[in-house]
Amino acid sequence: MAGMNLTVGFDLDMTLIDSRPGIKAAYQALSAETGTFIDADEAITRLGPPLDEELAHWFPAAEIPAVADRYREIYPTHAIGPTPAMPGAREAIDAVRALGGRAIVVTAKHEPNARLHLAHLGIEPDAVIGWLWAEAKAGALREYGAQVYVGDHVGDVRGARTAGALSVVVPTGPCPEAELREAGADVVLPDLTALPQWLTQYVAAQSEQEQPVQEQPV
């Protein structure tokens, strides 16, 4: 599995970036602007699912589309600067490239805002695909031929499995290790700093499997 045959997908929030400080600031700004109470500390414990699901805790259903649009508008001002990369994020992307592969980001986040985060942090994947959550991520993973999808949420596990990709997870988001394993994760790593070594071993094992069988002399 050398060269561009290797494609690894990554989730964004709480996988590549610690989006809690930025999202908290964005929710606080939205709350101040709308006059609607939002417990930002509680909201950032549920990161992963689409924005509309979180807004449903705080706004009537009829208001959610407009409020979601406004959140996405103010998001760059409040959320990009405070958001750091997760430990090992850049090295994880670099590890894919070092093996001759390509790294893609598949996220439920608004795609323009996802791109802003990555550009701000100097993380440069080969493609960024937004607006996809859980099983819906499978379409992008299949389109790009991803063999591996790295995430932090049970929704990421479902997306990987639906795509027929290996589900690799890090318990750095809202889902503890036991919950990720129960959801069917194939590989659980402590965090992204462990990914380069695991990926090197994975590619080596796949390459061995692809070696033609030598015929034994009769």
Order of alpha helices (4+ residues) and beta strands (2+ residues): beta-alpha-alpha-alpha-alpha-alpha-beta-alpha-beta-alpha-beta-alpha-beta-alpha-beta-alpha
